[in-house]
């Protein structure tokens, strides 16, 4: 969905293009020629030659947002990098337009403090790593993040969208005001249809039955259970539920059900959402944590006009005052005695 309801764009319309990244399936460019919904900066994903994709399903994804009611369409665009327009190179579909990652989901977590997409994978590491990166997160924020992710996934399922390849690489987070943002949406399954062949990230695949279909609500539940366990265990690959169960025994039970090889026994995202809310409400409120700025403010060309409110002056301790008074009284008494003595001598 773009400003004037155009769903097919010729590639030259997007130029000049600035290359910003490359993956196994395509190259991502920034373009300043188009704004999605007239407000969001745009990025263009161009599939690499030889990448197998279904252009007709891509058209269905682009047409899906306008088919929803206004509230659902807006929500989908605000929480995901959903395909907004099909891009044509000549007469062939070459890729799609999407919104760029919002600033709130970019943090100084890259090499040497460089700003990078705030992928969840950063949080699945030991405390020493988090300290080195300057990432401040406590148990309550972890619960709030899981609640936000479960909320988005539950609503996606209600819209007949399955995440499929749920992994910490395609899920971005904001830990200051806990929220999430999904990227790589062309890998999601819409109404049972796929743009790309479904794949699974290593260590995040469905366990047990090799014949279990992937990219289903049940496989999403399995991977969310892994995510919840690993977020609290601060581990990239394990399945230890001890830390999660220590926060809430009910969450431990849900995680065990999510990881069950029998997909019919796994909880829905709605089940997760209710239990996470209960755990979050009962979690202790932490002391205020330091805020990490997502991006540095632009340098001012002129000195800004700032009205400064004087800080309250600290109260003067009364002990020195009393001491000064005592010293003054003592000196006065001695002076009176000396004058009296001189008068008697005279």
C-alpha positions as a Markdown table, in Angstrom:
| # | Residue | x | y | z |
|---|---|---|---|---|
| 1 | Unk | 0.0 | 0.0 | 0.0 |
| 2 | Unk | 1.6 | 3.2 | -1.1 |
| 3 | Unk | 0.3 | 6.8 | -1.3 |
| 4 | Unk | -1.5 | 6.8 | -4.6 |
| 5 | Unk | -2.6 | 3.1 | -4.6 |
| 6 | Unk | 0.1 | 2.1 | -7.2 |
| 7 | Unk | 1.0 | -1.5 | -6.6 |
| 8 | Unk | 3.5 | -2.0 | -9.5 |
| 9 | Unk | 6.5 | 0.3 | -9.9 |
| 10 | Unk | 9.1 | 0.3 | -12.6 |
| 11 | Unk | 12.6 | 0.1 | -11.1 |
| 12 | Unk | 13.9 | 3.3 | -12.7 |
| 13 | Unk | 11.3 | 5.2 | -10.7 |
| 14 | Unk | 13.1 | 4.3 | -7.5 |
| 15 | Unk | 16.5 | 5.6 | -8.7 |
| 16 | Unk | 18.9 | 6.6 | -7.4 |
| 17 | Unk | 19.3 | 3.5 | -5.2 |
| 18 | Unk | 21.7 | 3.2 | -2.3 |
| 19 | Unk | 22.8 | -0.3 | -1.6 |
| 20 | Unk | 22.6 | -1.0 | 2.1 |
| 21 | Unk | 22.7 | -4.8 | 2.5 |
| 22 | Unk | 22.7 | -8.2 | 0.9 |
| 23 | Unk | 21.5 | -11.6 | 2.0 |
| 24 | Unk | 21.2 | -15.1 | 0.5 |
| 25 | Unk | 18.1 | -14.2 | -1.6 |
| 26 | Unk | 18.5 | -10.6 | -2.5 |
| 27 | Unk | 20.0 | -7.1 | -2.2 |
| 28 | Unk | 18.4 | -4.3 | -0.2 |
| 29 | Unk | 18.5 | -0.7 | -1.4 |
| 30 | Unk | 17.2 | 2.6 | 0.1 |
| 31 | Unk | 15.3 | 4.9 | -2.2 |
| 32 | Unk | 14.2 | 8.5 | -1.4 |
| 33 | Unk | 11.9 | 8.8 | -4.4 |
| 34 | Unk | 8.9 | 7.0 | -2.8 |
| 35 | Unk | 7.3 | 7.2 | 0.6 |
| 36 | Unk | 5.0 | 4.4 | 1.7 |
| 37 | Unk | 1.7 | 5.7 | 2.8 |
| 38 | Unk | 3.3 | 9.1 | 2.1 |
| 39 | Unk | 5.0 | 9.0 | 5.5 |
| 40 | Unk | 7.4 | 6.1 | 5.8 |
| 41 | Unk | 10.8 | 6.0 | 4.1 |
| 42 | Unk | 11.2 | 3.1 | 1.7 |
| 43 | Unk | 13.6 | 0.3 | 1.0 |
| 44 | Unk | 13.6 | -2.0 | -2.1 |
| 45 | Unk | 14.5 | -5.7 | -2.0 |
| 46 | Unk | 15.7 | -7.0 | -5.3 |
| 47 | Unk | 15.9 | -10.8 | -5.7 |
| 48 | Unk | 19.2 | -12.2 | -6.9 |
| 49 | Unk | 19.3 | -13.9 | -10.2 |
| 50 | Unk | 18.4 | -17.6 | -9.7 |
| 51 | Unk | 16.3 | -16.9 | -6.6 |
| 52 | Unk | 13.1 | -18.9 | -6.8 |
| 53 | Unk | 10.1 | -16.9 | -5.9 |
| 54 | Unk | 6.4 | -16.7 | -6.8 |
| 55 | Unk | 5.6 | -13.3 | -8.3 |
| 56 | Unk | 1.8 | -14.0 | -8.1 |
| 57 | Unk | 1.9 | -14.6 | -4.4 |
| 58 | Unk | 4.0 | -11.5 | -4.0 |
| 59 | Unk | 1.2 | -9.6 | -5.7 |
| 60 | Unk | -1.3 | -11.2 | -3.3 |
| 61 | Unk | 0.8 | -10.0 | -0.3 |
| 62 | Unk | 0.9 | -6.4 | -1.7 |
| 63 | Unk | -2.9 | -6.5 | -2.3 |
| 64 | Unk | -3.6 | -7.9 | 1.1 |
| 65 | Unk | -3.2 | -4.7 | 3.1 |
| 66 | Unk | -5.7 | -2.7 | 1.0 |
| 67 | Unk | -8.2 | -5.6 | 1.4 |
| 68 | Unk | -8.2 | -5.3 | 5.2 |
| 69 | Unk | -10.2 | -2.8 | 7.2 |
| 70 | Unk | -8.3 | 0.4 | 7.9 |
| 71 | Unk | -7.3 | -0.6 | 11.5 |
| 72 | Unk | -5.9 | -4.0 | 10.6 |
| 73 | Unk | -4.1 | -2.6 | 7.6 |
| 74 | Unk | -2.5 | 0.2 | 9.6 |
| 75 | Unk | -1.5 | -2.2 | 12.4 |
| 76 | Unk | 0.2 | -4.6 | 9.9 |
| 77 | Unk | 2.2 | -1.8 | 8.3 |
| 78 | Unk | 3.2 | -0.4 | 11.7 |
| 79 | Unk | 4.5 | -3.7 | 13.1 |
| 80 | Unk | 6.1 | -5.4 | 10.1 |
| 81 | Unk | 8.0 | -4.5 | 6.9 |
| 82 | Unk | 5.1 | -5.9 | 4.9 |
| 83 | Unk | 5.5 | -5.7 | 1.1 |
| 84 | Unk | 4.0 | -2.5 | -0.2 |
| 85 | Unk | 4.5 | -2.6 | -3.9 |
| 86 | Unk | 5.7 | -4.9 | -6.6 |
| 87 | Unk | 8.8 | -3.6 | -8.5 |
| 88 | Unk | 9.3 | -4.4 | -12.2 |
| 89 | Unk | 12.5 | -4.6 | -14.1 |
| 90 | Unk | 11.2 | -4.3 | -17.6 |
| 91 | Unk | 8.2 | -6.7 | -17.6 |
| 92 | Unk | 9.5 | -9.0 | -14.9 |
| 93 | Unk | 8.9 | -8.8 | -11.2 |
| 94 | Unk | 12.4 | -8.1 | -9.7 |
| 95 | Unk | 11.4 | -7.5 | -6.0 |
| 96 | Unk | 9.2 | -5.4 | -3.8 |
| 97 | Unk | 9.1 | -2.2 | -1.9 |
| 98 | Unk | 8.8 | -2.1 | 1.9 |
| 99 | Unk | 9.2 | 0.4 | 4.7 |
| 100 | Unk | 12.5 | 0.9 | 6.3 |
| 101 | Unk | 13.3 | -0.2 | 9.8 |
| 102 | Unk | 11.9 | 2.4 | 12.2 |
| 103 | Unk | 14.5 | 4.3 | 14.2 |
| 104 | Unk | 13.3 | 2.9 | 17.5 |
| 105 | Unk | 14.4 | -0.5 | 16.4 |
| 106 | Unk | 18.0 | 0.6 | 15.7 |
| 107 | Unk | 20.5 | 0.6 | 18.5 |
| 108 | Unk | 24.3 | 1.1 | 19.0 |
| 109 | Unk | 24.8 | -2.6 | 19.4 |
| 110 | Unk | 27.0 | -3.1 | 16.3 |
| 111 | Unk | 30.8 | -3.4 | 16.1 |
| 112 | Unk | 32.5 | -0.6 | 18.1 |
| 113 | Unk | 29.1 | 0.8 | 19.1 |
| 114 | Unk | 27.8 | 1.3 | 15.5 |
| 115 | Unk | 24.1 | 1.7 | 15.1 |
| 116 | Unk | 22.5 | -1.6 | 13.8 |
| 117 | Unk | 19.1 | -3.2 | 13.6 |
| 118 | Unk | 18.3 | -4.3 | 17.1 |
| 119 | Unk | 17.9 | -8.0 | 16.4 |
| 120 | Unk | 16.7 | -10.2 | 19.2 |
| 121 | Unk | 19.8 | -12.3 | 18.8 |
| 122 | Unk | 21.8 | -9.7 | 20.7 |
| 123 | Unk | 19.8 | -10.5 | 23.9 |
| 124 | Unk | 20.4 | -14.3 | 23.7 |
| 125 | Unk | 23.9 | -13.9 | 25.1 |
| 126 | Unk | 25.6 | -14.1 | 28.6 |
| 127 | Unk | 25.5 | -11.1 | 30.9 |
| 128 | Unk | 29.2 | -10.4 | 30.2 |
| 129 | Unk | 28.4 | -9.9 | 26.5 |
| 130 | Unk | 25.4 | -7.6 | 27.3 |
| 131 | Unk | 27.6 | -5.6 | 29.7 |
| 132 | Unk | 30.2 | -5.2 | 27.0 |
| 133 | Unk | 27.6 | -4.0 | 24.5 |
| 134 | Unk | 26.0 | -1.6 | 27.1 |
| 135 | Unk | 22.7 | -3.5 | 26.9 |
| 136 | Unk | 20.7 | -3.1 | 30.1 |
| 137 | Unk | 17.8 | -5.5 | 30.4 |
| 138 | Unk | 16.1 | -7.1 | 33.4 |
| 139 | Unk | 13.6 | -9.9 | 33.9 |
| 140 | Unk | 10.6 | -7.5 | 33.7 |
| 141 | Unk | 11.7 | -6.1 | 30.4 |
| 142 | Unk | 12.2 | -9.7 | 29.1 |
| 143 | Unk | 8.6 | -10.5 | 30.1 |
| 144 | Unk | 7.3 | -7.3 | 28.4 |
| 145 | Unk | 9.2 | -8.1 | 25.2 |
| 146 | Unk | 7.8 | -11.7 | 25.1 |
| 147 | Unk | 4.3 | -10.3 | 25.7 |
| 148 | Unk | 4.8 | -7.8 | 22.9 |
| 149 | Unk | 6.0 | -10.5 | 20.5 |
| 150 | Unk | 3.2 | -12.9 | 21.5 |
| 151 | Unk | 0.7 | -10.1 | 21.0 |
| 152 | Unk | 1.9 | -9.4 | 17.4 |
| 153 | Unk | 2.1 | -13.1 | 16.5 |
| 154 | Unk | -1.4 | -13.8 | 17.9 |
| 155 | Unk | -2.8 | -11.0 | 15.7 |
| 156 | Unk | -0.8 | -12.2 | 12.7 |
| 157 | Unk | -2.4 | -15.6 | 13.1 |
| 158 | Unk | -5.8 | -14.0 | 13.3 |
| 159 | Unk | -5.1 | -12.4 | 9.9 |
| 160 | Unk | -4.1 | -15.8 | 8.5 |
| 161 | Unk | -0.4 | -15.0 | 8.5 |
| 162 | Unk | 2.2 | -17.4 | 9.8 |
| 163 | Unk | 5.7 | -16.2 | 10.6 |
| 164 | Unk | 7.3 | -19.5 | 9.5 |
| 165 | Unk | 11.0 | -18.9 | 9.9 |
| 166 | Unk | 10.8 | -17.3 | 13.3 |
| 167 | Unk | 14.3 | -16.6 | 14.4 |
| 168 | Unk | 16.2 | -13.9 | 16.4 |
| 169 | Unk | 17.6 | -12.5 | 13.2 |
| 170 | Unk | 14.3 | -11.4 | 11.6 |
| 171 | Unk | 12.8 | -10.1 | 14.8 |
| 172 | Unk | 13.8 | -6.6 | 16.0 |
| 173 | Unk | 13.2 | -5.2 | 19.5 |
| 174 | Unk | 12.9 | -2.0 | 21.4 |
| 175 | Unk | 14.0 | -2.6 | 25.1 |
| 176 | Unk | 13.3 | 1.0 | 26.3 |
| 177 | Unk | 9.6 | 0.8 | 25.5 |
| 178 | Unk | 9.3 | -2.9 | 24.9 |
| 179 | Unk | 8.0 | -3.6 | 21.4 |
| 180 | Unk | 8.9 | -5.7 | 18.4 |
| 181 | Unk | 9.1 | -5.3 | 14.6 |
| 182 | Unk | 9.1 | -8.2 | 12.0 |
| 183 | Unk | 11.3 | -8.0 | 8.9 |
| 184 | Unk | 11.8 | -10.5 | 6.1 |
| 185 | Unk | 8.0 | -10.7 | 5.6 |
| 186 | Unk | 8.3 | -12.1 | 2.1 |
| 187 | Unk | 9.2 | -15.4 | 4.0 |
| 188 | Unk | 5.9 | -15.4 | 5.9 |
| 189 | Unk | 3.0 | -17.6 | 4.8 |
| 190 | Unk | -0.2 | -15.8 | 3.8 |
| 191 | Unk | -3.4 | -17.8 | 3.6 |
| 192 | Unk | -1.3 | -20.9 | 3.0 |
| 193 | Unk | 0.7 | -19.4 | 0.1 |
| 194 | Unk | 4.4 | -18.7 | 0.0 |
| 195 | Unk | 6.5 | -16.3 | -2.0 |
| 196 | Unk | 9.7 | -18.2 | -1.2 |
| 197 | Unk | 10.2 | -21.9 | -0.3 |
| 198 | Unk | 9.9 | -22.3 | 3.4 |
| 199 | Unk | 13.1 | -22.8 | 5.3 |
| 200 | Unk | 14.1 | -22.9 | 8.9 |
| 201 | Unk | 17.1 | -21.2 | 10.6 |
| 202 | Unk | 19.5 | -23.8 | 12.1 |
| 203 | Unk | 18.8 | -24.5 | 15.8 |
| 204 | Unk | 15.3 | -23.0 | 15.4 |
| 205 | Unk | 13.7 | -25.9 | 13.4 |
| 206 | Unk | 10.7 | -27.9 | 14.5 |
| 207 | Unk | 11.8 | -30.9 | 16.5 |
| 208 | Unk | 10.9 | -34.6 | 16.4 |
| 209 | Unk | 8.6 | -35.6 | 13.6 |
| 210 | Unk | 10.4 | -35.1 | 10.3 |
| 211 | Unk | 7.1 | -35.1 | 8.5 |
| 212 | Unk | 5.6 | -32.2 | 10.5 |
| 213 | Unk | 4.7 | -29.4 | 8.2 |
| 214 | Unk | 6.5 | -26.1 | 8.8 |
| 215 | Unk | 5.1 | -22.6 | 8.7 |
| 216 | Unk | 2.0 | -23.4 | 10.7 |
| 217 | Unk | 0.6 | -21.8 | 13.9 |
| 218 | Unk | 1.9 | -25.0 | 15.7 |
| 219 | Unk | 5.5 | -24.5 | 14.4 |
| 220 | Unk | 5.3 | -20.8 | 15.3 |
| 221 | Unk | 4.3 | -21.9 | 18.8 |
| 222 | Unk | 7.3 | -24.3 | 19.0 |
| 223 | Unk | 9.7 | -21.6 | 18.0 |
| 224 | Unk | 8.2 | -19.1 | 20.4 |
| 225 | Unk | 8.7 | -21.6 | 23.2 |
| 226 | Unk | 12.4 | -21.8 | 22.2 |
| 227 | Unk | 12.6 | -18.0 | 22.1 |
| 228 | Unk | 11.1 | -17.6 | 25.6 |
| 229 | Unk | 13.4 | -20.2 | 27.1 |
| 230 | Unk | 16.5 | -18.8 | 25.4 |
| 231 | Unk | 15.7 | -15.2 | 26.2 |
| 232 | Unk | 15.7 | -16.0 | 30.0 |
| 233 | Unk | 18.5 | -18.5 | 29.8 |
| 234 | Unk | 20.6 | -16.0 | 27.7 |
| 235 | Unk | 21.6 | -18.8 | 25.4 |
| 236 | Unk | 21.5 | -19.0 | 21.6 |
| 237 | Unk | 20.9 | -22.7 | 21.2 |
| 238 | Unk | 19.8 | -24.4 | 24.4 |
| 239 | Unk | 16.4 | -25.7 | 25.5 |
| 240 | Unk | 16.9 | -25.3 | 29.3 |
| 241 | Unk | 13.6 | -24.1 | 30.8 |
| 242 | Unk | 15.0 | -23.6 | 34.3 |
| 243 | Unk | 15.4 | -19.8 | 34.2 |
| 244 | Unk | 12.0 | -19.3 | 32.6 |
| 245 | Unk | 10.2 | -21.6 | 35.0 |
| 246 | Unk | 11.9 | -19.8 | 37.8 |
| 247 | Unk | 10.1 | -16.6 | 36.8 |
| 248 | Unk | 6.8 | -18.4 | 36.5 |
| 249 | Unk | 5.9 | -22.0 | 36.8 |
| 250 | Unk | 3.0 | -21.5 | 34.4 |
| 251 | Unk | 5.4 | -20.2 | 31.8 |
| 252 | Unk | 7.6 | -23.2 | 32.3 |
| 253 | Unk | 4.6 | -25.4 | 31.6 |
| 254 | Unk | 3.7 | -23.5 | 28.5 |
| 255 | Unk | 7.3 | -23.8 | 27.2 |
| 256 | Unk | 7.3 | -27.5 | 27.7 |
| 257 | Unk | 4.0 | -27.8 | 25.8 |
| 258 | Unk | 5.4 | -25.6 | 23.0 |
| 259 | Unk | 8.4 | -27.9 | 22.6 |
| 260 | Unk | 6.3 | -31.1 | 22.5 |
| 261 | Unk | 7.0 | -33.2 | 19.5 |
| 262 | Unk | 3.2 | -33.6 | 19.2 |
| 263 | Unk | 2.2 | -30.4 | 17.5 |
| 264 | Unk | -1.5 | -30.8 | 18.6 |
| 265 | Unk | -0.5 | -30.3 | 22.2 |
| 266 | Unk | 1.2 | -27.0 | 21.7 |
| 267 | Unk | -0.4 | -23.8 | 23.1 |
| 268 | Unk | -1.7 | -21.0 | 20.9 |
| 269 | Unk | -0.2 | -17.6 | 21.0 |
| 270 | Unk | -3.3 | -16.5 | 22.9 |
| 271 | Unk | -2.4 | -18.9 | 25.6 |
| 272 | Unk | 1.1 | -17.5 | 25.8 |
| 273 | Unk | -0.2 | -13.9 | 25.8 |
| 274 | Unk | -2.5 | -14.4 | 28.8 |
| 275 | Unk | 0.1 | -16.2 | 30.9 |
| 276 | Unk | 2.8 | -13.6 | 30.1 |
| 277 | Unk | 0.5 | -10.8 | 31.1 |
| 278 | Unk | -0.2 | -12.5 | 34.4 |
| 279 | Unk | 3.5 | -13.0 | 35.0 |
| 280 | Unk | 4.4 | -9.4 | 34.0 |
| 281 | Unk | 1.8 | -7.9 | 36.4 |
| 282 | Unk | 3.2 | -10.0 | 39.2 |
| 283 | Unk | 6.9 | -9.2 | 38.4 |
| 284 | Unk | 8.8 | -6.8 | 40.7 |
| 285 | Unk | 9.2 | -3.3 | 39.5 |
| 286 | Unk | 13.0 | -2.7 | 38.9 |
| 287 | Unk | 14.9 | 0.4 | 39.8 |
| 288 | Unk | 15.1 | 2.9 | 37.0 |
| 289 | Unk | 17.5 | 1.8 | 34.3 |
| 290 | Unk | 19.7 | 3.9 | 32.2 |
| 291 | Unk | 18.3 | 4.7 | 28.8 |
| 292 | Unk | 20.4 | 3.9 | 25.8 |
| 293 | Unk | 19.9 | 6.4 | 23.0 |
| 294 | Unk | 19.1 | 4.7 | 19.6 |
| 295 | Unk | 20.9 | 7.2 | 17.5 |
| 296 | Unk | 22.9 | 10.3 | 18.5 |
| 297 | Unk | 21.1 | 13.6 | 18.0 |
| 298 | Unk | 22.2 | 15.6 | 14.9 |
| 299 | Unk | 24.9 | 18.2 | 15.6 |
| 300 | Unk | 23.4 | 21.6 | 16.0 |
| 301 | Unk | 24.6 | 24.3 | 13.5 |
| 302 | Unk | 23.8 | 27.0 | 16.0 |
| 303 | Unk | 23.7 | 27.1 | 19.7 |
| 304 | Unk | 20.2 | 26.0 | 20.8 |
| 305 | Unk | 18.1 | 28.3 | 22.9 |
| 306 | Unk | 17.5 | 26.4 | 26.1 |
| 307 | Unk | 15.6 | 27.6 | 29.2 |
| 308 | Unk | 17.3 | 26.0 | 32.1 |
| 309 | Unk | 15.5 | 25.5 | 35.4 |
| 310 | Unk | 17.9 | 26.0 | 38.3 |
| 311 | Unk | 18.4 | 22.8 | 40.2 |
| 312 | Unk | 17.1 | 22.9 | 43.8 |
| 313 | Unk | 19.8 | 23.9 | 46.2 |
| 314 | Unk | 20.6 | 21.3 | 48.8 |
| 315 | Unk | 19.6 | 22.0 | 52.4 |
| 316 | Unk | 22.4 | 23.2 | 54.6 |
| 317 | Unk | 23.0 | 20.7 | 57.4 |
| 318 | Unk | 22.1 | 22.2 | 60.7 |
| 319 | Unk | 25.0 | 20.7 | 62.6 |
| 320 | Unk | 27.6 | 23.3 | 61.3 |
| 321 | Unk | 25.1 | 26.1 | 62.1 |
| 322 | Unk | 24.7 | 25.0 | 65.6 |
| 323 | Unk | 28.5 | 24.7 | 66.0 |
| 324 | Unk | 29.0 | 28.2 | 64.7 |
| 325 | Unk | 26.4 | 29.6 | 67.1 |
| 326 | Unk | 28.1 | 27.8 | 70.0 |
| 327 | Unk | 31.4 | 29.2 | 69.0 |
| 328 | Unk | 30.0 | 32.7 | 68.8 |
| 329 | Unk | 28.4 | 32.5 | 72.2 |
| 330 | Unk | 31.6 | 31.2 | 73.7 |
| 331 | Unk | 33.7 | 34.0 | 72.3 |
| 332 | Unk | 31.2 | 36.7 | 73.5 |
| 333 | Unk | 31.2 | 35.2 | 77.0 |
| 334 | Unk | 35.0 | 35.3 | 77.2 |
| 335 | Unk | 35.0 | 38.9 | 75.9 |
| 336 | Unk | 32.6 | 40.0 | 78.7 |
| 337 | Unk | 34.7 | 38.3 | 81.3 |
| 338 | Unk | 37.9 | 40.0 | 80.1 |
| 339 | Unk | 36.3 | 43.5 | 80.1 |
| 340 | Unk | 35.0 | 42.8 | 83.7 |
| 341 | Unk | 38.4 | 41.8 | 84.9 |
| 342 | Unk | 40.1 | 45.0 | 83.4 |
| 343 | Unk | 37.5 | 47.2 | 85.1 |
| 344 | Unk | 38.2 | 45.6 | 88.5 |
| 345 | Unk | 41.9 | 46.2 | 88.1 |
| 346 | Unk | 41.4 | 49.8 | 87.2 |
